Amino acid sequence: PGISAEIYRLSFHSLVAPLVDDLITEHTFDDEAELFTEREHDGFDQLLMRQSDQNKEFIFVKEQVVMYIDYSGKVEADVIIGNAAEKIRLLTEN
């Protein structure tokens, strides 16, 4: 199993969408960008996810914080999402 994460705290909300687009482009091949699907979750403004048998990728957005997680292993996606929700909540508290 392995996990890597990238966390961005942006100064301007207008930079969120371009950063999400850049993360998708950086972490996919030409025709794989549409494999990210959007899921609803109360802890995020936006949650994008892509998964295969052993690999899961996530892009989480809340306010001006963007988090990218790449995970390979057997842990269920909901466990990773729950942990990310707690971390991003702490990052967005004032």
C-alpha positions as CSV (number, residue, x, y, z in Angstrom):
1,P,0.0,0.0,0.0
2,G,1.0,3.6,-0.6
3,I,-0.4,7.0,-0.4
4,S,0.7,10.5,-1.5
5,A,-1.0,13.8,-1.0
6,E,-0.8,17.3,-2.3
7,I,-2.5,20.1,-0.3
8,Y,-3.0,23.7,-1.6
9,R,-4.3,26.7,0.3
10,L,-5.1,29.3,-2.3
11,S,-5.3,33.0,-1.7
12,F,-8.1,33.5,-4.2
13,H,-11.1,31.3,-4.8
14,S,-10.9,32.1,-8.5
15,L,-7.8,29.9,-8.7
16,V,-9.6,26.7,-7.5
17,A,-11.1,25.6,-10.8
18,P,-7.9,26.1,-12.9
19,L,-5.9,24.2,-10.2
20,V,-8.4,21.3,-10.3
21,D,-8.1,21.2,-14.1
22,D,-4.3,21.2,-13.8
23,L,-4.3,18.4,-11.3
24,I,-6.5,16.3,-13.5
25,T,-4.3,17.0,-16.5
26,E,-1.1,16.3,-14.5
27,H,-2.2,13.0,-13.1
28,T,-3.9,11.5,-16.2
29,F,-3.2,10.5,-19.7
30,D,-4.9,12.1,-22.7
31,D,-8.2,10.2,-22.6
32,E,-8.4,9.4,-18.9
33,A,-9.6,12.8,-17.6
34,E,-13.2,11.9,-18.0
35,L,-12.7,8.9,-15.7
36,F,-12.8,11.3,-12.7
37,T,-16.4,11.2,-11.4
38,E,-18.0,13.7,-9.1
39,R,-19.5,12.5,-5.8
40,E,-21.6,14.4,-3.3
41,H,-20.2,14.8,0.3
42,D,-21.2,17.3,3.0
43,G,-17.6,17.9,3.9
44,F,-16.6,19.2,0.5
45,D,-17.6,21.8,-2.1
46,Q,-16.4,19.3,-4.7
47,L,-15.2,15.7,-4.6
48,L,-13.8,14.1,-7.7
49,M,-12.7,10.4,-7.7
50,R,-11.2,7.9,-10.0
51,Q,-10.6,4.3,-9.1
52,S,-9.4,1.0,-10.5
53,D,-8.9,-2.4,-8.8
54,Q,-6.1,-1.3,-6.5
55,N,-5.7,2.4,-7.1
56,K,-7.8,5.4,-6.0
57,E,-7.3,9.0,-6.8
58,F,-9.2,11.9,-5.2
59,I,-9.5,15.6,-5.6
60,F,-11.2,17.4,-2.7
61,V,-12.2,21.0,-2.7
62,K,-13.5,23.1,0.2
63,E,-13.5,26.8,0.1
64,Q,-9.9,27.8,-1.0
65,V,-8.3,24.5,-0.1
66,V,-7.6,21.8,-2.7
67,M,-6.3,18.3,-1.8
68,Y,-5.2,15.6,-4.2
69,I,-4.7,12.1,-2.9
70,D,-3.4,9.1,-4.8
71,Y,-3.8,5.8,-2.9
72,S,-2.9,2.2,-3.8
73,G,-4.2,-0.5,-1.4
74,K,-7.2,-2.2,-0.1
75,V,-8.8,0.5,2.1
76,E,-12.3,1.4,1.0
77,A,-12.7,4.8,-0.6
78,D,-15.1,6.0,2.1
79,V,-12.4,5.6,4.8
80,I,-10.1,7.9,2.8
81,I,-12.9,10.3,2.1
82,G,-13.8,10.5,5.8
83,N,-10.1,11.1,6.8
84,A,-9.7,13.8,4.1
85,A,-12.9,15.5,5.3
86,E,-11.5,15.8,8.8
87,K,-8.2,17.1,7.5
88,I,-9.7,19.7,5.1
89,R,-12.1,20.8,7.9
90,L,-9.2,21.6,10.1
91,L,-7.5,23.5,7.3
92,T,-10.5,25.7,6.6
93,E,-11.3,26.6,10.2
94,N,-10.4,30.1,11.0
